[in-house]
Amino acid sequence: MSTGPTLPPGIRRAAWLATAVAVAVLLGTTNDLSIQVELETYRSLVLDMKASEPVAQLSLELERTRLQLMGSHRELSMGVLFLLSLAAGFVFAASLRMLRPRGMPLSGIRRLLAHAAVAAAVLRTLDGAQEAAVVRKAALLVAGRFPSPTAAELQSAEMVVETLRRNMGWLLPAVSVAKTAVLALAFAALAHYFQAASVQRAVEAADRELTSDE
């Protein structure tokens, strides 16, 4: 009795990568959705928090401002996150099935994986754009609230805090964009790979092998 089609190592490595990327996105979307659903609770928790260190105070003020801004497009953000979690879930399920077919034909699974990866790439880009816009606005608002020390005060001021205050208007959005780019490009690359003619031929050959074994 056949244990399933035999796939080339390259396809198996790509399926493992797809699984890892899908898990990372699913964890992130689950966390972000929980924050959106319980937004008022999170706002209250952050408002009650206190910080004594300058860096912690800056971070806390940034988080408070970010949570306040998140409510402006809450429904849209939740919709994008929900669809992204669905797409990433399909990528996860299809990639696992590619790795453990258990006698199932893989041609349809390959197409599902490729299409779900395309959808995940687009939705992760949309979600990342929303996130970067909120982070940038929050950073600029917080930076404006913290007074800039004079040259004399800089001798004793927290240099780390001042550096963060001066640069977080571009640094934090850049980090958000970089994270989005890595994940969206990973999904796009996986979609391109599993749509390639060589991969399609290899999967069809594995399916023919399964049929002949039966």
N, C-alpha and C positions, 0 to 999 in steps of 0.2 A: 504493500500500500504506500502511495506517495505521501511524503510529509509536506509537499508544497513545491512550487516552482523554485528553481535555483536562479538567483539574480547575481549579476556581476558585482564585485566588491565596490565599485564606484557608486552604483545605485544605492547599495546598502549604506554607504557612508553618507550620501546625500539624504537618505531617509532618516538616519540618526541625527543629522544636523537639523532637518525639518522638525523632528521631535523636540530637540532642545530649544529651538527658537520659539516654537509654539508654546512650550511650557513657560518660558520666560514671559511671553506676552500674556498668556492666560493668568499668570500670577499678578502681573501688573494691572491688567484690566479688572480683575477681581477686587484688588485693593482700591483702585480708583472708583469703581462702581459703589463699593461699600461706603466710601467717603461721600460720594454724591447723594446716595440714599439717606445717609445719616448726617447730612451737612450741618444742620443746626446743632446737633450733638457735638460734632467735632469743633465747631466754632466756640461753643461754650467751654469745652475742655481746654482749648488753647487760651481762651481769655482768662481762665483761672490759673494758668501756669505762671510761675515766676522764674526769673533768671537773674543771677548776680554777676556772672562774667560778661564782659562786653560782647564777645563773639556770640555767646548764647542769647543775649538780649537782641542782637541784630537778627539772628536766625529766627527767634521767636516772633519778632515783629514782622519779619518777612512771611512767615507761615500764617500769621493772623490776617495779613493783607491779602495773601493768595486765597485763603478760604473765603474772605469777603467777596473777592472778585469772581470766584467760581460760580456764584449764584446767578450771574447775569445771563449765562447761556447754559443753564443746568439741563434743560430738557434735550437740547441738541447734543450736549456732551454725553448724556446718558444713552441717547440713541446710537451715537457713533461707537461708544464703548461696548454696548450690547451687541451690535453687529460685528465689531472686531472680535469679541469673545467667541461668537458663533464661527466666524471664519477661521480663527486660530484653533478652535475645537475640531473643525473638519480637517485642518492640516494635521493636527495631532493624531486623530483617529486614523486618517488615511496613511500617514507615515508609519504608524505602528502596524497597520495591516500589511504594508509593503514589507516590513521586516518579519512579520509572522503571518504569512498568508493562510496557513492551515488549510491548504487545498483549494483556496479560492482563486479564480482568475484575477489577474492584476491589471488588465488593461483599463477597466472602468475605474479602478482605484487610482491609477496613475493620472487619469483625466481629472478626477475629483481633487486630487492633491494639487495639481497644477492650477486649476481654476480657483480653489480656495486660497492658494498662496497669492494669486493676483489680487483677489478681494482683500486679503489681509494687508498686502503692501499698500493698497490705496487707502484703506481705512486707518492704518497706522500712521500714514502721512497726514491725514485729516486730523486725527487725534493729537499728533505731535505739533501740528500748526496751532491748534487751539491752546495746547499746553504752553508752548513757547510764548504766545501772545499774552497769556495771563501772567506767566513768570516775569516777562519783561516789564509789563505795567506795574506789577507788584514791586519789582526791584527799583524802578524809577521813583515810585511813590515813597518807598521806605528810605531811599537815599536822600530824598528831599527833606525828610523829617529829621534826619540826624544832622546837627550843625557841623559845619566844616571847621576843624580847629585851626587856630592861627599858627604861624611858623614857630612862635615861642612855645605854644602848647604842645606842638608835635614832639617836643623833646620828651615829654612824659606821657603822651597819649598812646593808646594801644595802636601800634602801627598796623597790625593785622586787620583790626576793625576798620581803620581808615582806608587801607588798601581795598578791602572788600567793598566798603561803601562807595568808593570812587569807581570801581570796575564792575560791580555786580549788574549794572544796567545792560552790559553786553555779555558778561561772562556767564551768567546763569541762563539766559536764552541760548547762548552758544552750546552749553552743555546739553540743554534740552533738544536742540536741533541735531547735535551729534548722536544722541541716543536714538532719536527717531530715524536718522539716516542709516544707522547700523542695522536696525531691525527691519525697516522698510526695504532696504537694499537686499538684505538676506532673503526676505520673502520673494522679492522680484527675481533674484538670482535662482532661487529654488524653482519658481514657476517656469523660468526660461529653461532650466535644466530638464525638468520633467516633461516639457513640451518638445524637447529636441528630438529630431528624427532617429538619432542613434539610440536614445533611451526607449523610444516607442518600439523600435525593432527588437531591442533586447527583451523588453517586457512581453511582446507578442511571441517571441521565441520561447520564453519561459512558460507562457500559457500553452503553447503547442506541446511542450514537454510534459506538462501536466495532463493534457488530453491524451497523449500517447501512453502515458503511464497507467491511465485509467482503463 
